[in-house]
Amino acid sequence: MQIEQLDPMKLPLVARLYKSFYPSGKAKKDELTLVGYTENQMAAVVRFRTIEQYRLLTGMLVVPDFRGQGLGHELMCYCLQYVLAEGDYCFAYQHLEGFYAQHGFKTISKDELPNSFKVLFERYSKTKALTPMKFMTS
């Protein structure tokens, strides 16, 4: 898989991908968006939203036709090498907690979230079973 930072001109393509496979995902220009291409098709995407001095990994998606091939792990390994840093968080679907744990995220209590993330977590977790996680380098 070839991974690259999204060219802002291609934002509508990512928006269409989300609309098809992850309707609650909304790509924005001010986010760091990474896209993985396989067979010249967008196969995986992940976004990093900056809030204050923190970042929230969000909108991770592997297109259903490409699932089961390790592309999510490949994208996360790329992020581990080039993107992830202390102060990065994610709100993992509970069934994906182990996946993110394999890539340096540790489960935390919602009380350990920065204040700016607590409100988001409360809002998001009303409709989804989510687990707060923090990236830790050690």
C-alpha positions as a printed NumPy array, in Angstrom:
array([[  0.   ,   0.   ,   0.   ],
       [  1.224,   3.495,  -0.826],
       [  0.533,   6.002,   1.975],
       [  0.552,   9.76 ,   1.568],
       [ -0.762,  12.918,   3.152],
       [ -3.961,  13.934,   1.431],
       [ -3.682,  16.702,  -1.124],
       [ -6.429,  19.191,  -0.065],
       [ -7.722,  19.132,  -3.648],
       [ -8.72 ,  15.477,  -3.062],
       [-10.804,  16.216,   0.047],
       [-14.08 ,  15.616,  -1.866],
       [-12.879,  12.082,  -2.715],
       [-12.321,  11.302,   0.968],
       [-15.686,  12.882,   1.819],
       [-17.341,  10.565,  -0.717],
       [-15.494,   7.563,   0.749],
       [-16.757,   8.411,   4.231],
       [-20.277,   8.983,   2.969],
       [-20.249,   5.484,   1.471],
       [-18.62 ,   3.525,   4.293],
       [-18.489,   5.636,   7.489],
       [-21.246,   8.278,   7.324],
       [-20.36 ,   9.857,  10.676],
       [-16.822,  10.606,   9.414],
       [-16.414,  14.144,   8.115],
       [-13.048,  15.086,   6.621],
       [-11.997,  18.692,   7.111],
       [ -9.293,  20.85 ,   5.523],
       [ -7.645,  21.693,   8.834],
       [ -6.955,  18.058,   9.742],
       [ -3.942,  15.931,   8.91 ],
       [ -5.395,  13.245,   6.643],
       [ -3.423,  10.202,   5.526],
       [ -4.62 ,   7.974,   2.72 ],
       [ -3.485,   4.506,   1.716],
       [ -3.805,   3.502,  -1.926],
       [ -3.938,  -0.07 ,  -3.198],
       [ -4.432,  -0.933,  -6.848],
       [ -4.715,   2.842,  -7.531],
       [ -7.766,   3.05 ,  -5.259],
       [ -8.237,   4.718,  -1.898],
       [ -8.243,   1.735,   0.428],
       [ -7.671,   3.271,   3.864],
       [ -7.814,   6.663,   5.538],
       [ -7.111,   8.152,   8.965],
       [ -7.366,  11.719,  10.225],
       [ -5.724,  13.657,  13.042],
       [ -7.739,  16.538,  14.451],
       [ -5.809,  19.142,  16.473],
       [ -7.541,  20.528,  19.542],
       [ -5.409,  22.881,  21.657],
       [ -2.005,  21.158,  22.004],
       [ -3.454,  17.662,  21.535],
       [ -4.471,  15.562,  18.56 ],
       [ -7.324,  13.115,  18.2  ],
       [ -6.882,  10.185,  15.839],
       [-10.267,   9.921,  14.19 ],
       [-12.079,   8.578,  11.178],
       [ -9.92 ,   5.479,  10.654],
       [-11.452,   3.526,   7.793],
       [-10.446,   0.578,   5.659],
       [-12.762,   0.177,   2.663],
       [-14.705,  -3.096,   3.092],
       [-13.34 ,  -4.62 ,  -0.142],
       [ -9.808,  -4.27 ,   1.289],
       [-10.425,  -5.465,   4.849],
       [ -8.633,  -8.531,   6.17 ],
       [ -5.427,  -7.723,   4.283],
       [ -3.61 ,  -5.931,   7.118],
       [ -4.018,  -2.462,   5.619],
       [ -5.221,  -0.966,   8.895],
       [ -2.091,  -2.266,  10.613],
       [  0.062,  -0.984,   7.765],
       [ -1.487,   2.481,   8.048],
       [ -1.016,   2.49 ,  11.825],
       [  2.626,   1.368,  11.47 ],
       [  3.18 ,   4.309,   9.128],
       [  1.569,   6.625,  11.705],
       [  3.733,   5.114,  14.435],
       [  6.867,   5.872,  12.44 ],
       [  5.993,   9.311,  11.056],
       [  3.   ,  10.864,  12.822],
       [  2.068,   9.683,  16.313],
       [  3.436,  11.524,  19.339],
       [  2.784,  11.921,  23.052],
       [ -0.396,  13.923,  23.434],
       [ -2.273,  11.976,  20.766],
       [ -5.545,  10.319,  21.731],
       [ -8.249,   8.224,  20.146],
       [-11.759,   7.202,  21.037],
       [-11.684,   3.558,  19.961],
       [-14.737,   1.485,  19.249],
       [-14.632,  -1.093,  22.027],
       [-14.127,  -3.974,  19.581],
       [-11.018,  -2.168,  18.201],
       [ -9.37 ,  -1.435,  21.554],
       [ -6.914,  -4.325,  21.055],
       [ -6.051,  -3.088,  17.558],
       [ -5.052,   0.354,  18.815],
       [ -3.246,  -1.179,  21.818],
       [ -0.984,  -3.006,  19.334],
       [  0.062,   0.4  ,  18.002],
       [  1.013,   2.153,  21.235],
       [ -2.33 ,   3.334,  22.574],
       [ -3.19 ,   2.627,  26.201],
       [ -6.702,   2.558,  27.616],
       [ -7.351,   5.407,  30.043],
       [-10.344,   6.551,  32.035],
       [-12.402,   9.396,  30.635],
       [-11.283,  11.436,  33.653],
       [ -7.706,  11.294,  32.305],
       [ -8.692,  12.993,  29.046],
       [ -7.757,  16.648,  28.544],
       [-10.749,  18.87 ,  29.363],
       [-11.202,  19.777,  25.694],
       [-11.659,  16.062,  24.866],
       [-13.979,  15.192,  27.764],
       [-16.907,  17.047,  26.216],
       [-16.292,  15.394,  22.831],
       [-16.007,  11.957,  24.397],
       [-19.255,  12.426,  26.322],
       [-21.051,  13.503,  23.15 ],
       [-19.652,  10.727,  20.954],
       [-20.097,   7.961,  23.52 ],
       [-23.826,   8.673,  23.892],
       [-24.466,   6.869,  20.604],
       [-21.398,   4.577,  20.304],
       [-19.538,   2.201,  22.619],
       [-16.17 ,   3.973,  22.802],
       [-13.018,   3.603,  24.875],
       [-10.695,   6.584,  25.516],
       [ -7.079,   5.788,  24.682],
       [ -3.814,   7.73 ,  24.802],
       [ -0.703,   7.17 ,  22.701],
       [  2.331,   6.514,  24.878],
       [  5.832,   6.085,  23.516],
       [  7.051,   3.891,  26.369]])
